[in-house]
C-alpha cells in the first residue's frame, strides 16, 4: 500500500539559502549545488541533479520565506545555450 502524499502547495518548502555555480566553459556556468534550510529545521547541500529530481517529484524550493510565504519559487527551465536543466524563479502570484 502506498502512502498518501499531501498536494505540493500544502507541503512546507525548502528555503534556498545559497546556489553554487561551476564554470562549464568560457563563462558558460551551470548550477552545481543548492543549499537549503529544510522544513524540519535542518540544512542540506543538494547536488543540482538532486534538486531537479526533487522538483519533478513534487518538492518545492523557494528563494525566501516571509511570514511563512514564498517570495519566489524555484522552477526548472532550459539553459538558453545548451539543453541542460537550469533554475529560474517565478513569483507565487504568477500562476
N, C-alpha and C positions, 0 to 999 in steps of 0.2 A: 504494500500500500504506500502511495507517495504522500508526502506532507503537503498540506495546502499552504500556499505562499500568498502573502498579502500583495495587493497591487503595488507596483513600483512607486506610485505617488504617495503611498501610505508608509513606506519603509523609510527609516532615517537614512539620510545621505552620508557619504564620505565627504569630508571637507578638505579640499585641496589646499595644502599649505606651501608646496614647492613643486616646480616642474623642472627637471633636468634635461638638457639637450646635448646631443652628440653631433659633431660635425661629420657629415657623411662624405662630402667632397666639395672643395672650393666654396665654402659658405652655405652649402645646402645642409640644413640641420633637420634632425628629427628628434622627437621626444624619446628620451632614454628611460626616464623613470618619473613617477608621480609619488610624492609623499603626501599622506593624508592624516587627519585626525579622524578616528573611526567612531561609529555610532556607540560602541561600548566604552569609549573613553581612551582607548589605546591609540597607537600611532603605527602606520605601516608605510614601508617604502615599496611600491609596486613597480615591477618592470612594465614598460609600456604595453607589451602584449597581454599581460595580466589584466590591465585596465580595459583593453579592448574586449577581452573575453568577459569580464565582469559587467561591462555596459551591455554587451549583447545578451547577457543572462538576466538583465533587468536591474542591476545595481545602479544607483545614482551617485554622481560626483558633482559637487558644487564648488564654485570659486570662493564663496564666503557665505557665512550664515549670520544673519542679523535678526534677533528675535525669533530664532528657530526657522527662518525662511531663507530660501536660496536667493542669493543676489545674482548669480549666473550659473547656468547648468552646463557642465562639460558634455559635449556630444562628439560623435565620430564624424569625420569628414575625410576627403581625399586630398592628398598633397597636390598642389597645382603644378608641381614639377615632375612628380613620379606617381605611380599608382598606390603608394603606401597610405595606410590609415594615419590620420593626423587629428589632433583635437581642435575643436572650436567651441566657443561659448555662445550661449543664447540666453536672453532674458527669460525668466519664467513666465512673464506676461505674453511673450511672443509664441503662442501655441497655435 
